[in-house]
């Protein structure tokens, strides 16, 4: 004759409707908090430089469709890099989709020039945004430098992917170098 085990027993908890409502409210609150958190979407620290003449993409990021799915949501773009000590014109641009949200040009910024560019792009509608970008740069050992802030109003359709990119233009290769790009959603 075969040995039989007793079937397992399970404890059943009784939950009242008010308890379920409180649990549901707590879950909704946690979702709202998660939605408001700053989330790092990408970090790129691979140094890249321009190549010869013409505008060259330095670093790019594809912002997925729907990431900015409500008004007031935005992305912060933090970039940094260096200019080589070559006396020639150079232009640095930051794009949000097809819109240049920041552009700055230099004829000769000097030796060991480091730069940092931070921009926030905030959704104001399904195909409208507002952005503010701030550039700070200076030569090594120099406590003063260049600072500039720009406002732009991109018009990207956010139901599709949006390319975020930094470009550099100069006559000599690697005259503009980018060492960092961080993309955060808030």
C-alpha positions as CSV (number, residue, x, y, z in Angstrom):
1,X,0.0,0.0,0.0
2,X,1.3,3.5,-1.0
3,X,2.1,6.2,1.6
4,X,0.1,9.3,1.1
5,X,1.0,12.7,2.4
6,X,-1.5,15.1,3.8
7,X,-2.3,17.9,1.3
8,X,-0.6,21.2,2.1
9,X,-2.6,23.7,4.0
10,X,-2.8,27.4,3.2
11,X,-3.7,30.3,5.5
12,X,-6.3,32.6,4.0
13,X,-6.4,36.2,5.1
14,X,-9.5,38.1,5.3
15,X,-9.2,41.6,3.7
16,X,-11.8,44.2,4.1
17,X,-12.8,46.7,1.4
18,X,-11.3,49.6,3.3
19,X,-8.0,47.7,3.6
20,X,-8.1,47.1,-0.2
21,X,-8.8,50.8,-0.8
22,X,-5.9,51.9,1.4
23,X,-3.6,49.4,-0.4
24,X,-4.7,50.7,-3.8
25,X,-4.1,54.3,-2.7
26,X,-0.6,53.4,-1.5
27,X,0.2,51.7,-4.8
28,X,-1.1,54.8,-6.7
29,X,1.0,57.1,-4.5
30,X,4.2,54.9,-5.0
31,X,3.6,55.1,-8.8
32,X,3.3,58.9,-8.7
33,X,6.6,59.1,-6.7
34,X,8.4,56.8,-9.1
35,X,7.1,58.9,-12.0
36,X,8.5,62.1,-10.4
37,X,11.9,60.6,-9.7
38,X,15.0,61.6,-11.7
39,X,16.1,58.6,-13.7
40,X,19.4,58.4,-15.5
41,X,18.7,57.1,-19.0
42,X,22.3,57.1,-20.4
43,X,25.9,57.8,-19.6
44,X,28.5,58.0,-22.3
45,X,32.2,58.7,-21.3
46,X,33.9,57.6,-24.6
47,X,35.9,60.5,-25.8
48,X,35.1,61.5,-29.4
49,X,36.3,64.4,-31.6
50,X,35.4,66.2,-34.8
51,X,36.9,64.9,-38.1
52,X,38.2,67.5,-40.5
53,X,36.0,70.2,-41.9
54,X,32.2,70.3,-41.7
55,X,29.8,69.6,-38.8
56,X,30.4,66.2,-37.2
57,X,28.2,64.3,-34.7
58,X,30.1,63.9,-31.5
59,X,27.7,62.0,-29.1
60,X,24.1,61.1,-29.8
61,X,21.2,59.6,-27.8
62,X,17.8,58.4,-29.0
63,X,15.1,59.4,-26.6
64,X,12.5,56.7,-26.9
65,X,8.9,57.6,-27.9
66,X,6.6,58.4,-25.1
67,X,9.3,59.1,-22.4
68,X,8.0,62.6,-22.1
69,X,4.3,61.5,-22.0
70,X,2.9,64.4,-20.0
71,X,3.3,68.2,-19.8
72,X,6.0,69.2,-17.2
73,X,8.1,66.1,-17.8
74,X,11.6,66.8,-19.1
75,X,15.1,65.6,-19.8
76,X,18.4,67.0,-18.5
77,X,21.4,66.8,-20.9
78,X,24.8,67.2,-19.3
79,X,27.8,67.3,-21.6
80,X,31.5,68.1,-21.2
81,X,34.7,68.2,-23.2
82,X,37.8,70.1,-24.3
83,X,39.1,72.3,-27.2
84,X,42.6,71.7,-28.5
85,X,45.0,74.6,-28.6
86,X,44.7,75.4,-32.3
87,X,44.0,78.9,-33.4
88,X,41.0,78.4,-35.7
89,X,37.3,78.9,-35.6
90,X,35.1,76.2,-34.0
91,X,31.4,75.8,-33.4
92,X,29.7,73.6,-30.8
93,X,26.0,72.8,-31.0
94,X,23.4,70.8,-29.0
95,X,20.3,69.5,-30.8
96,X,17.0,68.3,-29.5
97,X,15.6,66.6,-32.6
98,X,16.0,69.0,-35.5
99,X,16.2,72.1,-33.2
100,X,19.5,73.6,-32.2
101,X,18.9,74.4,-28.5
102,X,22.4,75.8,-28.0
103,X,25.2,77.0,-30.2
104,X,28.5,78.8,-29.5
105,X,31.4,79.7,-31.6
106,X,35.0,80.5,-30.8
107,X,37.9,81.8,-32.9
108,X,40.7,80.8,-30.4
109,X,39.6,79.9,-26.9
110,X,43.2,79.3,-25.8
111,X,45.2,76.3,-24.4
112,X,43.6,73.6,-22.3
113,X,40.1,74.9,-22.6
114,X,37.5,72.7,-20.9
115,X,33.7,73.2,-21.4
116,X,30.5,72.0,-19.8
117,X,27.0,72.3,-21.3
118,X,23.8,71.5,-19.3
119,X,20.3,71.8,-20.9
120,X,16.8,71.0,-19.6
121,X,14.1,70.4,-22.2
122,X,10.6,70.3,-20.8
123,X,7.4,69.2,-22.5
124,X,4.8,71.9,-22.8
125,X,2.5,70.0,-25.3
126,X,2.5,66.9,-27.4
127,X,4.7,68.6,-30.0
128,X,6.0,71.6,-28.1
129,X,8.9,72.1,-25.6
130,X,10.9,74.8,-23.9
131,X,14.6,74.5,-23.2
132,X,17.3,76.4,-21.3
133,X,20.9,75.5,-21.9
134,X,23.9,76.9,-20.1
135,X,27.5,76.7,-21.3
136,X,30.5,77.2,-19.0
137,X,34.1,77.1,-20.2
138,X,37.6,78.2,-19.2
139,X,41.2,77.6,-19.6
140,X,43.0,75.4,-17.1
141,X,44.1,77.5,-14.1
142,X,41.9,80.4,-15.1
143,X,39.2,81.1,-12.4
144,X,37.2,83.2,-14.9
145,X,35.8,82.0,-18.2
146,X,33.0,82.1,-20.6
147,X,29.3,81.6,-19.6
148,X,26.3,81.7,-21.7
149,X,22.6,80.7,-21.4
150,X,20.1,80.2,-24.2
151,X,16.4,79.6,-24.4
152,X,14.8,77.7,-27.3
153,X,11.4,76.3,-28.1
154,X,11.8,73.0,-29.9
155,X,8.7,71.5,-31.7
156,X,9.4,67.8,-31.7
157,X,6.6,65.3,-31.8
158,X,7.2,63.2,-28.7
159,X,5.1,60.2,-29.8
160,X,8.2,59.3,-31.8
161,X,11.8,58.9,-30.9
162,X,13.9,62.2,-30.6
163,X,17.6,62.3,-31.3
164,X,19.7,64.3,-28.9
165,X,23.1,65.1,-30.2
166,X,26.2,67.3,-29.8
167,X,28.0,68.4,-32.9
168,X,31.4,70.1,-33.5
169,X,32.7,71.9,-36.5
170,X,36.3,73.0,-37.0
171,X,39.0,72.7,-39.7
172,X,41.3,70.4,-37.8
173,X,40.4,66.9,-36.5
174,X,39.9,66.5,-32.8
175,X,39.9,70.3,-32.3
176,X,36.6,69.8,-30.5
177,X,36.4,66.8,-28.1
178,X,33.5,65.6,-26.1
179,X,34.2,63.4,-23.1
180,X,30.8,63.1,-21.4
181,X,27.1,62.9,-22.1
182,X,24.5,62.1,-19.4
183,X,20.8,62.0,-20.2
184,X,18.3,62.1,-17.3
185,X,14.5,62.1,-17.2
186,X,12.7,64.2,-14.6
